[in-house]
């Protein structure tokens, strides 16, 4: 399997997992949060969908500077997020297919102003900075859902809510 094929397979798998989570949410819980310092259900869902756009949006740059390049998505409802997720997947697939194997082995830097947060090959950035980050937040969202007694779909196997 090529690097590109591996990235695309993972993008499809993780996008499908996020869709399954979003399909079990509803707008009624959008502003709920478990603690005053926590993100709300809606903020967390928006951030997760936002992270799904980062392969095409951030990996194309040699240096991604939060102070310059990061623009928060804004406020969206659940239906808009579901549509964005599909759009992001296609943009990501098109982007990945447009790059050769050598591109994924080139250095990529994440920084905030003068502070370098991480520097690693682009393939590592996609895995470590983007995919793992969205999986982390998606895990948070499933905890929120459990606290709200919303059914959880199985992500990497069946959940207690699937019989």
N, C-alpha and C positions, 0 to 999 in steps of 0.2 A: 504494500500500500504506500502511495506517495504521501508526502507531508500534506499536500493540498487535500487529498482524499480523506486523510485522517482529520484534518481541521473541519472539513465539511460534514463528515459523519458526526463529529461531536457537536457542531452547531445545530444540526437537525435534531439530534437526540435531546440536547438541553433546551432548545426552543420548544419542542413537544412537551417536555416536562413542565416548563413554565406555563404553557397553554393550559395544561391539565390543572395546575394550581389556580390560575386566573378563572377558569371555568367553574370553580367551586367557591369563588368569592362573590359578594354582591355589594352593591353601592351602599346598602344600609350600614355597613361596618366601616366605611371609608375613612372616617375621622377617628376611629377607636385606636387607642394606644395603651399598652400595658403599664406604662410609667410615664411620668411627665418628661423625662429625658429621652424617651424612645420616639422613633418615627411612628407615624400613624400607619394603619393598614394601607391607605392610599399612597402615602409618601413612599412606603417601602415597595409597593407594587410598581410605582412609577420608576423608582431607582433601578429595580430589577430589569424592567423593559429597556430602560436607558442603557444599562450595561450590555444588553443584547445588540446594541448598535455600535459598540466600541471596536469591533474587529475592523469594520470598514472605516469607522470614524477616527480611531486613535492609532491603530497599527500602521496606517499609511504614513504617519510622521516618524522621522528618526528620533525626535524628542517631543514628548507630550508634556507640556507645562500646565499644571492645573491653574496657575494664575493667568495664563494667556488663552489656553485652548479649551478649557472646560466651560461649557455653558449648560446650566441645569435645564432640564426639559420643560419645566413649568407644570401646571396642573392639568391633568387629564382624567376622564372618567374611564370606567372599566372597558366599555365597548371600544373606545379610541385606543386604549392600550393593546387590546387583542388585535386590532387592525395593524397597529405599529409593529407588533411582534412579527407578523407575517411579512410586512414590508422590510423590516430589518434583516430577517433571514435571507430574503432574496438579495438585498444589497450586499450582505456579507458573502453569500455564495458567489455573486458576480465579482466582488473584490478579490476573494481568494483565487478564483479561476483566472483572474487577470495577472497574477504574480507568478514568477518562476520559483523553483525550489530554493535558489540561492537567496532570494528576498527574505525568506523565513529564517535564515541563519544569520542575517545581519543584526548588528547591535541595535537595540531600542532602549531609550531612556525615559523614565518617568520622573518628573521633578515638580517641585513647587517653588517657583522662583529660583533662588540659588541652591536650594536644598535638593540634592539628588536622592530620590526615594529608592529607585531601583534601576539597574542597568543590566540587561541580559539579552540574549538573542530574541528576535521578534517571536519566534515560535514559543519560547518560554513566557514571554509577556502575554501572549494570547491565553496560555494555559494558567499561568500563575496570577497575573494581574486582572485579567478579564473573566475567564471562566470560573476560576475558584472564587473570585469575588462575588459573582452573581449567584453561585451555588450557596455561598455563605449567607447571603441576604435572603435567598429563597428559603433556606432552612429557618431563618428567623421568622419569615412569614408563615411557615407551617406551624410554628409554635403559637403564633398569634391565632391562627385558625383553630388550633386545638383548644386554646383558652376560650374562644368564641363558640366552641362546639360545632364548628363547621367540618364536614367530612373531608378527609385527606385522601387524595389519590395516591396510589403507590408510585414511587419515583424510580427506585432501583430494585423494586420487588413489591409485593402486595403490602398494603397498609392494613391497620386494624379495622378500617372502615370498609374494606373490600372483602366480600365473601366469595 
